[in-house]
Amino acid sequence: MTYTAGAKADGATALGVLTGEIRAGDAIQKTGSGGIIPASKALAGADAFITDTGKEYRLKEALEPIRGEYDYIIIDTPPALGILTINALTACDSVIIPAQADIYSLQGIEQLAETMKPVKKYTNPDLTIEGILLTRYSPRSVLSREVAELAQQIAGKLGTKLFRATIREAVAVKEAQISQQSLYSYAPKLK
């Protein structure tokens, strides 16, 4: 997301915010897509050095001073279920689960739901799943339609919904990322 939004990861980053070296408000870069706190490759090692008591609350505490400045704060996490994801789940009000239209991604949804249980119990009792958003969806593919049916069943089990809107498989999505533009700017007529 950092690259696609046109943010630079060579200054203040999310890692500095998580370690307390920099305030969230000072790390925000203004881009055409909005404000962003850029990520860096060093975040991949966060599990190794964010180990102290209260580590689950670092992001929540860091974002608290800027909460009132934004209608929405979107936290994009890696698919791994480590300390970064736990911090995001502790800091957020609700979760949208993006899942590729394949069976492995659907299995990941159930794993994420299991991870959310202790987060709800210990760090964020108000956490809810807003819904499941299918990505790389091909409406003409029988496989995608079957995956959507399975996703609907999983959503029912989790007490949430499967969004009717999908992000379909399209070359324009990848091209927009490479050109560092939002899909709406790059291909406004794409539906």
NUKEZA-527652 format. One record per residue: residue in three letters; residue number from 1; x, y, z of N, C-alpha, C in turn. Coordinates in steps of 0.05 Angstrom, whole numbers. Layout:
residu	num	n.c1	n.c2	n.c3	ca.c1	ca.c2	ca.c3	c.c1	c.c2	c.c3
ALA	NUM	X	Y	Z	X	Y	Z	X	Y	Z
...
END
This chain:
residu	num	n.c1	n.c2	n.c3	ca.c1	ca.c2	ca.c3	c.c1	c.c2	c.c3
MET	1	16	-24	0	0	0	0	17	25	0
THR	2	40	24	14	57	47	15	66	55	-13
TYR	3	75	36	-28	85	41	-56	62	51	-73
THR	4	40	37	-72	17	44	-90	7	72	-84
ALA	5	7	80	-59	-3	107	-51	18	129	-58
GLY	6	42	121	-65	62	141	-72	77	151	-47
ALA	7	74	138	-25	88	146	0	117	136	-1
LYS	8	134	149	14	163	142	15	168	129	42
ALA	9	181	106	41	187	91	66	215	96	76
ASP	10	227	119	68	254	125	76	256	145	100
GLY	11	234	152	111	234	170	134	219	157	157
ALA	12	201	172	169	184	162	191	165	141	180
THR	13	165	118	193	148	96	183	132	84	206
ALA	14	115	65	199	98	51	219	115	38	240
LEU	15	139	29	233	157	16	252	164	36	274
GLY	16	171	60	267	178	81	286	154	87	304
VAL	17	130	86	293	106	91	309	102	69	329
LEU	18	106	44	320	102	21	338	123	20	360
THR	19	147	28	354	168	28	375	168	53	392
GLY	20	151	72	386	148	96	402	169	117	396
GLU	21	185	113	375	206	132	367	194	157	354
ILE	22	170	154	343	158	177	329	128	176	334
ARG	23	116	199	336	86	201	339	73	195	313
ALA	24	49	183	314	34	177	290	29	202	272
GLY	25	22	223	285	16	248	270	40	258	255
ASP	26	64	253	265	88	262	252	97	243	230
ALA	27	87	219	230	94	199	209	76	200	185
ILE	28	53	214	187	34	214	165	45	230	141
GLN	29	44	217	118	51	231	93	25	236	78
LYS	30	22	260	67	-2	266	52	2	257	23
THR	31	-17	242	12	-15	233	-15	-42	239	-29
GLY	32	-44	234	-54	-69	238	-69	-91	220	-59
SER	33	-83	198	-46	-103	179	-35	-111	185	-6
GLY	34	-98	205	6	-103	211	34	-77	209	50
GLY	35	-79	211	76	-56	209	93	-48	180	97
ILE	36	-22	174	98	-13	147	101	12	147	119
ILE	37	13	128	137	37	123	152	51	100	137
PRO	38	74	105	124	85	84	107	97	61	123
ALA	39	96	38	109	108	14	121	137	12	111
SER	40	152	-5	123	179	-10	114	184	-40	116
LYS	41	204	-50	102	211	-78	102	218	-87	130
ALA	42	228	-69	147	236	-76	174	213	-86	191
LEU	43	188	-79	183	165	-89	198	163	-119	199
ALA	44	175	-132	179	174	-161	178	187	-174	203
GLY	45	205	-160	216	218	-171	240	205	-161	266
ALA	46	182	-149	265	170	-138	289	165	-158	311
ASP	47	158	-183	304	154	-204	324	179	-208	341
ALA	48	202	-204	330	227	-209	344	234	-188	364
PHE	49	226	-163	359	235	-142	378	212	-127	392
ILE	50	187	-132	385	165	-121	401	156	-144	419
THR	51	168	-146	442	163	-168	460	156	-161	488
ASP	52	155	-135	495	150	-127	522	121	-129	530
THR	53	115	-127	556	88	-128	566	72	-105	554
GLY	54	48	-111	546	31	-91	533	35	-87	504
LYS	55	51	-105	492	58	-102	463	34	-101	445
GLU	56	11	-113	453	-13	-114	437	-26	-86	434
TYR	57	-20	-68	452	-33	-42	453	-17	-19	440
ARG	58	6	-25	429	23	-4	418	10	12	396
LEU	59	-2	-1	377	-15	14	355	-39	29	365
LYS	60	-55	17	381	-79	31	392	-71	57	406
GLU	61	-51	55	423	-41	79	438	-30	100	419
ALA	62	-15	91	398	-3	109	380	-24	124	363
LEU	63	-46	110	356	-66	123	339	-86	140	354
GLU	64	-88	136	380	-107	150	396	-107	181	392
PRO	65	-83	194	392	-83	223	388	-94	233	361
ILE	66	-94	216	340	-103	225	314	-131	215	307
ARG	67	-143	199	323	-169	187	317	-190	207	309
GLY	68	-192	229	322	-212	249	317	-207	265	291
GLU	69	-184	262	279	-178	277	255	-187	263	230
TYR	70	-196	238	232	-203	222	209	-230	209	212
ASP	71	-245	206	191	-270	191	191	-264	161	193
TYR	72	-243	153	178	-235	125	178	-205	123	179
ILE	73	-195	104	194	-167	97	194	-166	68	185
ILE	74	-154	64	162	-152	37	151	-125	25	158
ILE	75	-125	2	170	-100	-11	178	-97	-35	160
ASP	76	-77	-35	143	-72	-56	124	-51	-74	136
THR	77	-57	-99	141	-38	-117	154	-29	-139	134
PRO	78	-6	-151	141	3	-174	124	-15	-198	130
PRO	79	-15	-218	113	-33	-241	118	-23	-258	141
ALA	80	1	-254	151	11	-270	174	-3	-261	199
LEU	81	-6	-280	217	-20	-275	242	0	-271	265
GLY	82	15	-249	264	35	-243	283	28	-218	300
ILE	83	48	-206	312	43	-183	330	32	-159	315
LEU	84	38	-156	289	27	-133	274	-4	-137	271
THR	85	-12	-161	265	-41	-166	262	-55	-163	289
ILE	86	-43	-173	310	-55	-171	337	-57	-141	345
ASN	87	-37	-125	339	-38	-96	344	-61	-84	328
ALA	88	-63	-91	303	-85	-80	286	-112	-87	297
LEU	89	-116	-112	305	-141	-121	316	-148	-108	342
THR	90	-127	-102	358	-132	-88	383	-139	-59	379
ALA	91	-128	-47	358	-132	-18	353	-158	-12	338
CYS	92	-169	-31	324	-191	-25	306	-218	-29	319
ASP	93	-239	-17	306	-266	-21	315	-278	-46	301
SER	94	-272	-49	276	-283	-71	260	-263	-79	239
VAL	95	-269	-103	228	-251	-115	209	-265	-122	183
ILE	96	-253	-115	160	-262	-125	134	-241	-146	126
ILE	97	-250	-170	121	-231	-191	114	-230	-194	84
PRO	98	-208	-185	71	-205	-190	43	-195	-219	39
ALA	99	-207	-233	20	-198	-260	15	-199	-265	-15
GLN	100	-177	-276	-25	-176	-283	-53	-197	-305	-58
ALA	101	-208	-305	-81	-229	-325	-88	-216	-352	-93
ASP	102	-204	-363	-72	-193	-390	-73	-196	-404	-46
ILE	103	-194	-430	-45	-200	-446	-22	-180	-440	1
TYR	104	-155	-435	-5	-135	-430	15	-141	-404	30
SER	105	-150	-384	16	-157	-359	29	-181	-362	48
LEU	106	-200	-379	39	-223	-384	57	-215	-398	82
GLN	107	-195	-416	80	-185	-429	104	-172	-409	122
GLY	108	-159	-389	111	-146	-368	126	-166	-351	141
ILE	109	-190	-348	130	-211	-333	144	-218	-346	171
GLU	110	-221	-372	170	-227	-386	195	-205	-384	215
GLN	111	-180	-385	205	-157	-381	224	-157	-354	236
LEU	112	-163	-333	220	-164	-306	230	-187	-304	251
ALA	113	-209	-316	246	-231	-315	265	-223	-328	292
GLU	114	-207	-349	291	-197	-361	315	-177	-343	329
THR	115	-161	-328	314	-142	-309	326	-158	-286	339
MET	116	-180	-279	328	-196	-257	339	-208	-263	366
LYS	117	-213	-289	372	-226	-296	397	-210	-286	421
PRO	118	-184	-293	424	-170	-282	447	-167	-252	447
VAL	119	-165	-240	423	-164	-211	421	-189	-199	433
LYS	120	-212	-210	425	-238	-200	436	-239	-204	466
LYS	121	-229	-226	475	-230	-232	504	-212	-214	520
TYR	122	-187	-209	511	-167	-196	527	-161	-167	520
THR	123	-164	-159	495	-154	-132	488	-175	-115	474
ASN	124	-195	-126	462	-215	-110	446	-242	-124	445
PRO	125	-257	-123	467	-282	-137	468	-303	-127	448
ASP	126	-301	-104	438	-320	-93	419	-314	-99	389
LEU	127	-293	-114	384	-284	-120	357	-305	-136	342
THR	128	-311	-127	318	-331	-141	301	-320	-146	273
ILE	129	-331	-166	260	-324	-170	232	-345	-157	215
GLU	130	-338	-137	200	-356	-122	183	-366	-139	160
GLY	131	-348	-156	150	-355	-174	128	-331	-185	114
ILE	132	-336	-202	95	-315	-215	78	-317	-203	50
LEU	133	-294	-194	40	-292	-182	13	-276	-200	-5
LEU	134	-288	-211	-25	-274	-229	-44	-257	-212	-63
THR	135	-232	-220	-67	-214	-207	-86	-205	-227	-107
ARG	136	-195	-216	-128	-186	-233	-151	-209	-251	-160
TYR	137	-232	-240	-160	-257	-255	-166	-262	-253	-196
SER	138	-269	-275	-208	-276	-276	-236	-305	-286	-238
PRO	139	-324	-268	-244	-352	-276	-243	-359	-297	-264
ARG	140	-343	-301	-285	-348	-321	-305	-338	-348	-297
SER	141	-321	-349	-277	-308	-374	-269	-327	-390	-250
VAL	142	-331	-415	-257	-347	-433	-239	-333	-435	-212
LEU	143	-307	-437	-212	-292	-439	-187	-297	-415	-169
SER	144	-295	-391	-181	-300	-367	-165	-328	-366	-153
ARG	145	-348	-375	-169	-375	-376	-159	-378	-396	-136
GLU	146	-364	-419	-139	-365	-439	-118	-352	-429	-92
VAL	147	-329	-415	-96	-315	-403	-73	-333	-383	-59
ALA	148	-348	-367	-75	-366	-347	-64	-388	-361	-47
GLU	149	-398	-383	-56	-418	-398	-40	-406	-408	-14
LEU	150	-381	-418	-15	-368	-426	10	-362	-403	28
ALA	151	-354	-380	17	-350	-356	33	-375	-347	46
GLN	152	-398	-349	32	-424	-342	44	-429	-360	68
GLN	153	-423	-385	66	-427	-404	89	-409	-397	112
ILE	154	-384	-390	106	-365	-383	128	-375	-357	141
ALA	155	-384	-338	125	-394	-313	136	-417	-318	155
GLY	156	-435	-336	147	-457	-343	164	-448	-355	191
LYS	157	-428	-373	189	-417	-385	214	-404	-364	232
LEU	158	-393	-343	220	-379	-323	236	-398	-300	244
GLY	159	-423	-302	236	-443	-281	243	-438	-255	229
THR	160	-428	-257	204	-423	-233	189	-434	-237	161
LYS	161	-426	-220	142	-436	-222	115	-414	-225	95
LEU	162	-421	-234	71	-404	-233	48	-412	-209	32
PHE	163	-394	-190	28	-401	-166	13	-409	-174	-16
ARG	164	-430	-161	-26	-438	-166	-54	-418	-156	-73
ALA	165	-405	-133	-66	-384	-122	-83	-359	-140	-81
THR	166	-345	-143	-103	-321	-159	-104	-299	-142	-118
ILE	167	-275	-150	-114	-253	-139	-130	-246	-160	-149
ARG	168	-252	-155	-174	-249	-176	-194	-220	-178	-204
GLU	169	-215	-201	-215	-189	-206	-228	-188	-189	-253
ALA	170	-169	-171	-254	-167	-153	-277	-138	-143	-279
VAL	171	-128	-142	-302	-101	-132	-307	-99	-103	-297
ALA	172	-120	-88	-300	-120	-59	-292	-113	-56	-263
VAL	173	-121	-75	-246	-115	-73	-217	-84	-73	-213
LYS	174	-71	-91	-226	-42	-93	-224	-28	-69	-237
GLU	175	-39	-60	-260	-28	-37	-273	-30	-12	-256
ALA	176	-53	-9	-242	-57	14	-225	-37	14	-202
GLN	177	-31	-10	-191	-11	-12	-170	17	-3	-180
ILE	178	24	-13	-204	50	-6	-215	52	24	-221
SER	179	31	36	-230	31	64	-237	27	82	-212
GLN	180	24	69	-189	20	84	-164	-4	102	-164
GLN	181	-26	91	-175	-51	106	-176	-73	89	-163
SER	182	-94	102	-154	-117	87	-145	-130	75	-169
LEU	183	-144	54	-166	-158	41	-188	-179	60	-200
TYR	184	-191	77	-183	-211	96	-192	-198	117	-210
SER	185	-174	125	-205	-160	144	-223	-150	131	-248
TYR	186	-138	107	-245	-126	93	-267	-146	83	-288
ALA	187	-167	71	-278	-188	60	-296	-215	67	-286
PRO	188	-224	92	-288	-249	100	-276	-274	86	-288
LYS	189	-272	75	-312	-295	62	-323	-296	32	-319
LEU	190	-275	22	-305	-274	-7	-300	-296	-14	-279
LYS	191	-311	-34	-286	-333	-43	-268	-331	-72	-263
END
